[in-house]
C-alpha cells in the first residue's frame, strides 16, 4: 500500500534531534561535515516518527486500530539527509485472530521507506492489534 | 547502566502525537477515556524518542558513537500515561570488532524502561557502531 511521501528540512532535523537525539551528526550542520556521515543526517527516530505519520494517514484504521504490540528489525541502511524525498510503502504479511482476545486481530506488516534515488533508507516490521469488524464471524 | 528517568506530561504527549502519531488515544484526552486504553497514552515513538535522549546523555559516546545500524524487538508491554516516571537502564550484551571496517566496533545492547510501579513499559535491543580507541590494538 502506497502511503505517500515526506521530506525533512535541515531545520526539522535539528529541532527533533535537539530534543530527542542530540548526537553531533544530527544537530550540528557545520561540524557534521567532518563527521562520520559527511554532513547532517536525521535521527533514525525522526525518520520512523515521520513515517508513522504517513501510516496513520494511509494504513492504520482510526476506527479499529488498537495500537502496536511492538516493532521488529528496524534497519537504517542509508542516512536521511535534509531535503530527501522519502516514500513510504506498507505491506501486510499476516493477519490472524488473537487467541487470548477473540474480538481482536493481530496484523503483522512491513514498512519500507525509499529516497528519491530509490535507495532504501529504512525498513521495519510492525505487529499491530485491530478490532474485528464482526467478532462472531 | 542507569540512564536516569523522564516524565511525559499530557501536553507533551499530545504535542508529539499531533505531529507524528495522531491516533485518537494519543491526541484526544476526553475521547481516549472511552477508548481501548481507558485514557490518553503516549505514542510508542514518543517513549522511544524520550528514551533516546537519556541514552545520548548517559550511554552513547559523543566522541566515538557512529550511530545505529538498527533496532530489534521493540516491545511496549504497558502503556505510558501522562505523569508516569520512566526509568531507563541500558545493558551491553556484546561488543565485537567489525569484520568489514576494522577501525570500528559493533555494540549490541538492551534497553529497559520501567515506570514508577516497576512495570516494564518498553524494551528494545539496539545495534550501534562505535569508533575503536586504538584500531591497532
Interface residues (C-beta under 8 A of the other chain):
Chain A: X16 X19 X20 X21 X22 X23 X24 X25 X36 X37 X41 X43 X44 X45 X48 X49 X50 X52 X53 X56 X60 X62 X65 X66 X67 X68 X69 X70 X71 X72 X73 X74 X75 X76
Chain B: X16 X19 X20 X21 X22 X23 X24 X25 X36 X37 X41 X43 X44 X45 X48 X49 X50 X52 X53 X56 X60 X62 X65 X66 X67 X68 X69 X70 X71 X72 X73 X74 X75 X76
